Amino acid sequence: MMSPSIHRPSHIEVNLRNIKENVKNVIKHLKNNEDVFAVVKANAYSHGMLEVGRAALEAGASGLCVATLDEALSLRESGIVAPILVLGITDARFADLAAQQNISLTVASKGWLAFTQKQKFDGLKVHLKVDSGMGRIGMTDRNELLEACEIIKNDSRFIAEGIFTHFATADEPDTKYFEKQESKFKEMIKDLPITFKYKHMANSATSLWHNDQGFNMVRLGVAMYGLNPSGEAIELPFELKPTFSLHSEIVFVKKVPVGTNLGYGATYESDEEEWIATVPIGYADGWLRRMQGFEVLVDGKRCPIVGRVSMDQLMIKLPGPYIPGTKVTLLGKNGGDEITLQEAAEFADTIHYEIMCSLSERLPRIYIN
Ligand SMILES: *Cc1c(COP(=O)(O)O)cnc(C)c1O
């Protein structure tokens, strides 16, 4: 893995205090006293998996969710003893490893259980996954689900910890497809031959805008990171605090005459005398080439990114002379202005999740407690 460039001024600032507040406020908002499992996959949406995991547990989360067994193992290695659920499919050959580390695995098919039965393992916690309409992983057939339950019932090495599904449209104002999934899931899990500690279906959007009565666990991701899961399509029921900002500094400044070309391809040409600054961040840091033409904040003022974004550096047009060392904010507050993840996502024609997750390991994460 690339190690962070700590001697360069570009960094991500993570506000753990606000993460804790968001977790507490979501818990307060829940109507059915559900346990919250904080979703810290993908390095906690780029925030730092261990730090966020610890903060969420301190704020009242009952467990953590990750995407891969390796993410779960890394949390265990760092001393996290809380329940951890791997949401993706784990190769059945690693059942023993998961069980030994008290890591819960997602079971998406009967075949996975049958294959796992041939392995040597004991005390493996499993969550059965039902595909109610997301179409990604999980069982769609009630008979297969019943057979999976029979396998678990008759093999005491399995521990029936959970059964769950995932929504495709919980973040949309139109609830028709959501309701279709909800009733399909409820039908699928009616009168099963085993009982599960956790029955769950809520992601952030579901926990904010729907009532999951009859269920007792929430998988809380993006809302914990202060973001509206819908972008701007649905209003939040309460305020979420921002947790993530991206900053750098000017490292080079020059005054260029009219007609000066800048950057690869010489695509930019100054149409007046301009103050141009160079900022040490580029697409290798995850500030993608398509951010050309977007803005950054210097001294509370918006400055356009001019010319192509290169791998490690980009140029901005300043409103006047500023010296090297001046703070540059790419995401977050600076002076009286703010650039939000949502604004960056809209510029890049994507969602805030992707903007965060694109930011690379080269950027150090600095934590505010
Ligand atoms: C990522 C993920 C979540 C969290 O989703 P958010 O929208 O970030 O709350 C919940 N459940 C599953 C299965 C996921 O993959």
The ligand as a Tripos MOL2 file, in Angstrom:
@<TRIPOS>MOLECULE
LIG
   15    15     1     0     0
SMALL
NO_CHARGES

@<TRIPOS>ATOM
      1 C1        -22.6360    0.0330    1.8980 C.3       1 LIG1
      2 C2        -23.8090   -0.6880    2.4440 C.ar      1 LIG1
      3 C3        -24.5990   -0.1040    3.4340 C.ar      1 LIG1
      4 C4        -24.4570    1.3420    3.8730 C.3       1 LIG1
      5 O1        -25.1280    2.1660    2.9520 O.3       1 LIG1
      6 P1        -25.2850    3.7430    3.2150 P.3       1 LIG1
      7 O2        -26.1210    4.1940    2.0760 O.co2     1 LIG1
      8 O3        -23.9220    4.3300    3.1610 O.co2     1 LIG1
      9 O4        -25.9250    3.8930    4.5380 O.co2     1 LIG1
     10 C5        -25.6070   -0.8840    4.0130 C.ar      1 LIG1
     11 N1        -25.8230   -2.1620    3.6060 N.ar      1 LIG1
     12 C6        -25.0950   -2.7460    2.6360 C.ar      1 LIG1
     13 C7        -25.3950   -4.1450    2.2320 C.3       1 LIG1
     14 C8        -24.0780   -2.0260    2.0130 C.ar      1 LIG1
     15 O5        -23.3600   -2.6060    1.0270 O.3       1 LIG1
@<TRIPOS>BOND
     1     1     2 1
     2     2     3 ar
     3     2    14 ar
     4     3     4 1
     5     3    10 ar
     6     4     5 1
     7     5     6 1
     8     6     7 2
     9     6     8 1
    10     6     9 1
    11    10    11 ar
    12    11    12 ar
    13    12    13 1
    14    12    14 ar
    15    14    15 1
@<TRIPOS>SUBSTRUCTURE
     1 LIG1         1 GROUP 0 **** ****
